[in-house]
Amino acid sequence: MGDYDDVTAFLGQKGPYFYRTFFLLNTIFISTGFFGLFIVFVGATPPHNCFIPDSGNLSQAWRNAIIPIVVVNGQQEESKCSRYRLDVVRNLSALGYIPGLDVNLTGVEQERCVDGWSYSKDIYQSTIVTEWDLVCDNEWKTPFASSTLFVGFLIGSLVSGQLSDRFGRKKVIFGSLAAQLVSVLIQAFSPSWEVFCILFMFVGASQISLYISAFVLGTEVLSKSMREVFTTLGAFLHYCIGYMTLPWIAYAMREWRTLLIILSSVPVVYIPLWWYVLSKNQSPRWLYSQGRVEEAEAILRDAARRNRVTAPEVIFKDTEDGSKPLTEVPAYVVSTVLLRNCPRRPLLSAFLLIGGGMLFLIQLIPENLQGVAIAVEMVGKFGFTMSFTVVYIYTAEIYPTVVRSAGVGMCSSAARIGTIAAPYVIYLGSINKYLPYIIMGSMTVASSALNLFLPETFRKELPETVAQMQQCKGLCRQVPRNANILKKGGDTPAILNEVKF
């Protein structure tokens, strides 16, 4: 077979088949935006203080003064984790003493919040923090819960890639949707924090599995021009739509269990699409790589019928010319002129450097220059958003069709190490507010430099086999132009015996 894009050129660049696939897969990304960020609302910590039981012999003055004043980051505020001893305060109140006038409060003994906490309900009616008192000594449990989501990302990235390459993209997509529905629904009825965290891992695994499989399917099924839009504006824009819509849903549903029940219903919308829309939307690239040529041709002929074009009598032709030069495969870029014309490697490094540099710069801005701080923050956000866009495209371009989903999944798994640690890095801000910026900025700048050692894929065709991938400069030594990739009469790449990694 020649280059897949050349073989399927008869389908054209646009048509009903491509539009349908483009729309469906993009709507799936909206749901991933929901499930990746709902912990922001479910795990929010409302303002709180020690709970003060009702007592008839406690005056209003002492009730107002029973919470000590502490200094946090240079600001005075009421303590969230301690109070003056209730029995002492009751005795002083019964004797008619006035706090701050008759009694020096600094000399009154303090105690922990032995009766629990009272939480403000101005914004949230309930969260997992208010449900299980995840504050003070248990404050670490909130970032831990966030980390379990990313542990699920790690597991899902490892497993889904292998399953997708073994059983196909479509089955993994709908399996992930079903798992997402069940895990979020059960999570809404979690009886304890421990159960919530365990279920959150399943939510993370299903969410990243869905994202990777849908992204790879779109990469392999869509035409060159629509693939370009899908992998940039399509996937990431619809993901943004998901997480921008989530605050409105959370605003209407301020009780965390109700919010999860509502969100769990989202995957239900996609289940009927198995039969009505995706019944013949398996990846022909993947089918061909698995030797299922007849199925691949059947899907392409159906696509030709939907696009109102005529398919050739024989679509896939066997050939031993595995060393065809890699040219003219479109880049996975956004619609801007910069991304259309710049190689992946320096582009990704530049965006990472912008994001990391802004993390260092924002520490130097005085607190009274809020406008400047916001501008720097937006520039940094732009850098990270663009690097996130480029890295998925870049990764999908490096790996060949036979292991592309597994490759993207493995790389996504590696990224989860950072996301698992991220809540704790942010938590270091309670020790020193500059620490999170220094750590994340340093790691980002280091990543920018290391990225320069990767192979360049700009304007090169998507590799179909491992042998073709090995010709990319940077992965291994350059393969001679006249190298015979396949042994005559066999399917084993002869070049594998000559190449050393």
Secondary structure, 3 states (H helix, E strand, C coil): CCCHHHHCHHHCCCCHHHHHHHHHHHHHHHHHHHHHHCHHHHCCCCCEEECCCCCCCCCHHHHHHCCCEEEECCEEEECCCEEECHHHHHHHHHCCCCECCCECHHHCCEEECCCCEEECCCCCCECHHHHHCCCHHHCCHHHHHHHHHHHHHHHHHHHHHHHHHHHCHHHHHHHHHHHHHHHHHHHCCCCCHHHHHHHHHHHHHHHHHHHHHHHHHHHHHCCHHHHHHHHHHHHHHHHHHHHHHHHHHHHHCCEHHHHHHHHHCHHHHCCCHHHHCCCCCCCHHHHHHCCCHHHHHHHHHHHHHHCCCCCCCCCCCCCCCCCCCCCCCCCCCCCCHHHHHCCHHHHHHHHHHHHHHHHHHHHHCCCCCHHHHHHHHHHHHHHHHHHHHHHHHHHHHHCCHHHHHHHHHHHHHHHHHHHHHHHHHHHHHHCCCCHHHHHHHHHHHHHHHHHHHCCCCCCCCCCCCHHHHCCCECCECCCCCCCCCECCCCCCEHHHHCCCC
